[in-house]
Amino acid sequence: MTDSKPSPTSSMPSTPSQPSAPAMPPTQSKPPAAGNGTQAASTRLSPDSLSTAGTSGWIRGIVFVALFAALFIGSSFVKSAPGAAIPFSLQTFAVMLTGGLLGAAYGFWSIFLVVALTAVGLPLMNGPGGFAQVFGPTGGFIWMFPFSALLIGWACDRLFTSAGSKLNRMKWLLLLLSMLLFGVLLVYITGVPWLAHVSKSLDFAGAVQAGMVPFLPGDVVKAIVAALVVAAVRPMLPLIRPGKK
């Protein structure tokens, strides 16, 4: 009987197995933080886009200034009794609309542009133009028109606190009061004394009778209509005030 010999492989010492590397935990993606959508939207507003938005706002403002300047010019040619020293016209109505709809800054520049061009000689206010018209019998009214639009716009900028805002009854009454004070009374404060100063045949009482009394009822009606129009239209206009986004 032959003895069984151990195989060479069985006599070799077994080498210890190398420990396997620990498994790395799978990486987990962080959930998006709350408000990332808003932050992403805000980061998309690059300086170039903000500059473009500001430029387009100024362009829109210039367009509105030109449009309401044209409205003021057109209203100057709607007159009754053209030969009278102080004819009836729609100038004050256009001034109220301009200040109420454009606001203080653009309202002022829209009317001032027409007055300045009239002073240099352009016949934009249904007259020959030049200093003869601006310093004539109606000069006191003409000078005050830009400031009337400025103050009406100032009041409306505070009554319409945001884009699309509408007026309640109390604010509408304040709007009407601003039309009467800045669109009617303020214009007479400079217009009537200047008429008395320029006219050689009228004293102050005569200037009141000739340049204020016949026009006051119509101006009150214009103020009421202008307040109604501004209250209805301004909430639908884009925000065009300088410096506002």
C-alpha positions in Angstrom: 0.0 0.0 0.0 1.4 3.3 -1.0 1.3 6.2 1.4 -0.5 9.3 0.2 1.8 12.3 0.0 0.5 15.7 0.7 0.2 17.9 -2.3 2.6 20.8 -2.5 -0.2 23.2 -2.5 -1.5 22.0 0.8 1.9 22.4 2.5 2.2 26.1 1.5 1.1 28.5 4.3 -1.9 30.4 3.4 -1.4 34.2 3.0 -3.9 36.3 4.9 -6.4 38.0 2.6 -6.1 41.8 2.2 -8.8 43.7 3.8 -11.1 45.4 1.3 -11.4 49.2 1.3 -14.4 50.5 3.0 -17.2 51.4 0.7 -17.7 55.2 0.3 -21.2 56.4 1.1 -23.0 57.7 -2.0 -22.9 61.4 -2.3 -26.2 63.1 -1.8 -27.1 66.2 -3.7 -28.1 69.1 -1.5 -31.8 70.1 -1.9 -32.2 73.5 -3.3 -32.5 76.1 -0.6 -35.8 77.9 -0.2 -36.1 81.0 -2.2 -33.6 79.9 -4.8 -36.1 80.7 -7.5 -36.4 84.3 -6.4 -32.6 84.6 -6.0 -32.1 83.1 -9.5 -34.5 85.6 -10.9 -32.7 88.4 -9.2 -29.3 87.2 -10.4 -30.6 87.2 -13.9 -31.0 91.0 -13.7 -27.5 91.9 -14.9 -26.3 95.5 -14.8 -26.8 95.6 -18.6 -30.4 94.7 -18.3 -31.0 97.2 -15.5 -29.3 99.9 -17.6 -31.5 98.9 -20.6 -34.7 99.1 -18.4 -33.6 102.6 -17.1 -33.0 103.8 -20.7 -36.3 102.5 -22.0 -38.0 104.3 -19.0 -36.5 107.6 -20.0 -37.4 107.1 -23.6 -40.9 106.3 -22.7 -41.0 109.5 -20.5 -39.7 111.6 -23.4 -42.4 110.2 -25.7 -45.1 111.1 -23.1 -43.6 114.6 -22.7 -43.9 115.1 -26.5 -47.4 113.7 -26.7 -48.8 115.9 -23.9 -46.9 118.9 -25.3 -48.8 118.3 -28.6 -52.0 118.0 -26.6 -51.3 121.4 -24.9 -50.5 123.0 -28.3 -53.8 121.6 -29.8 -55.8 122.9 -26.8 -54.4 126.4 -27.4 -56.0 126.5 -30.8 -59.5 125.6 -29.4 -60.7 129.0 -28.6 -63.9 131.0 -28.5 -63.8 134.8 -29.2 -60.3 134.7 -30.6 -60.1 138.5 -30.8 -60.8 139.0 -27.1 -57.9 139.9 -24.8 -58.5 136.7 -22.8 -60.4 134.3 -25.0 -61.9 131.0 -23.8 -59.6 128.0 -24.4 -58.8 124.5 -23.2 -55.3 125.4 -22.1 -56.0 125.0 -18.4 -57.7 121.7 -19.0 -54.7 120.4 -20.9 -52.4 121.6 -18.1 -54.5 119.7 -15.5 -54.4 116.5 -17.5 -50.7 116.8 -18.2 -49.8 117.2 -14.5 -52.3 114.7 -13.3 -51.3 111.9 -15.8 -47.5 112.5 -16.2 -46.6 113.5 -12.6 -44.6 116.4 -11.4 -41.3 116.2 -13.4 -42.6 115.1 -16.8 -45.7 117.3 -16.4 -43.6 120.4 -15.8 -41.2 119.7 -18.7 -44.1 119.0 -21.1 -45.7 122.4 -20.6 -42.4 124.3 -20.1 -41.2 123.0 -23.5 -44.1 124.6 -25.3 -43.8 127.9 -23.4 -40.1 128.1 -24.1 -40.5 127.4 -27.8 -43.3 130.0 -27.9 -41.0 132.5 -26.3 -38.3 132.0 -28.9 -40.8 132.7 -31.7 -42.7 129.6 -32.6 -46.5 130.2 -33.0 -47.5 127.2 -30.8 -50.1 128.8 -28.6 -52.4 130.3 -31.2 -50.5 133.5 -31.4 -47.5 135.0 -33.2 -45.0 133.7 -30.7 -42.0 135.5 -29.3 -41.7 137.8 -26.3 -44.7 139.8 -27.5 -47.0 136.9 -26.7 -45.3 135.6 -23.6 -45.2 139.1 -22.1 -48.5 140.3 -23.5 -51.8 140.5 -21.7 -52.0 136.7 -21.2 -48.4 136.4 -20.1 -49.2 136.0 -16.4 -51.3 132.9 -17.2 -48.7 131.5 -19.6 -45.8 131.7 -17.1 -47.7 129.8 -14.5 -48.8 126.9 -16.7 -45.6 124.8 -16.2 -45.7 125.3 -12.4 -49.4 124.5 -12.3 -48.6 121.2 -14.0 -45.7 120.6 -11.6 -47.9 121.1 -8.5 -50.8 119.1 -9.8 -48.4 116.3 -10.6 -46.8 116.6 -7.2 -50.2 116.1 -5.6 -51.1 113.2 -7.9 -47.8 111.5 -7.3 -48.8 111.3 -3.6 -52.4 110.3 -4.2 -51.5 107.5 -6.6 -49.0 105.8 -4.3 -48.3 102.8 -6.6 -48.8 101.6 -10.2 -52.5 100.6 -10.7 -53.7 102.2 -7.5 -57.2 103.6 -7.5 -58.6 106.5 -5.5 -61.2 106.2 -2.8 -63.7 109.0 -2.3 -61.6 111.0 0.0 -58.5 110.9 -2.2 -60.7 111.9 -5.2 -61.8 115.0 -3.3 -58.2 115.8 -2.6 -57.5 115.4 -6.3 -60.3 117.8 -7.2 -59.0 120.2 -4.6 -55.5 120.1 -6.1 -57.0 120.8 -9.6 -58.9 123.8 -8.2 -56.0 125.2 -6.2 -53.1 124.6 -8.6 -54.9 124.5 -11.9 -57.4 127.4 -11.5 -56.6 129.7 -8.5 -52.8 129.6 -8.9 -53.1 130.7 -12.5 -55.3 133.6 -11.7 -52.9 134.8 -8.9 -50.3 135.7 -11.5 -52.6 136.1 -14.6 -55.0 138.8 -13.3 -52.4 141.2 -11.8 -50.2 140.9 -14.9 -53.3 141.7 -17.1 -53.9 144.8 -15.0 -50.2 145.8 -15.3 -50.0 145.4 -19.1 -53.4 146.8 -19.9 -53.6 150.6 -19.9 -57.4 150.7 -19.7 -57.9 148.2 -16.8 -57.2 148.5 -13.1 -57.0 145.5 -10.8 -60.8 145.3 -10.4 -61.3 145.7 -14.1 -58.8 142.9 -14.7 -60.7 140.7 -12.3 -63.9 141.4 -14.2 -62.3 140.9 -17.6 -59.8 138.1 -16.9 -61.4 136.0 -14.1 -65.1 136.3 -13.5 -66.3 135.2 -17.0 -63.9 132.2 -17.0 -64.2 130.9 -13.4 -67.4 128.7 -13.9 -65.9 127.1 -17.0 -62.6 126.4 -15.2 -64.4 124.8 -12.3 -66.1 122.5 -14.8 -62.7 121.7 -16.4 -61.2 120.9 -13.0 -64.1 118.4 -12.2 -63.8 116.7 -15.6 -59.9 116.6 -15.3 -60.2 115.0 -11.9 -62.6 112.4 -13.3 -60.3 111.6 -16.3 -57.1 111.4 -14.2 -58.8 109.2 -11.6 -59.9 106.8 -14.3 -56.9 106.8 -16.7 -53.8 107.2 -14.4 -54.1 103.7 -12.9 -53.9 102.2 -16.4 -50.8 104.2 -17.4 -47.3 102.7 -17.0 -45.2 104.1 -14.3 -43.2 106.9 -16.0 -41.9 108.9 -13.2 -38.1 109.5 -13.3 -36.2 107.3 -10.9 -39.0 104.7 -10.5 -38.8 101.1 -11.7 
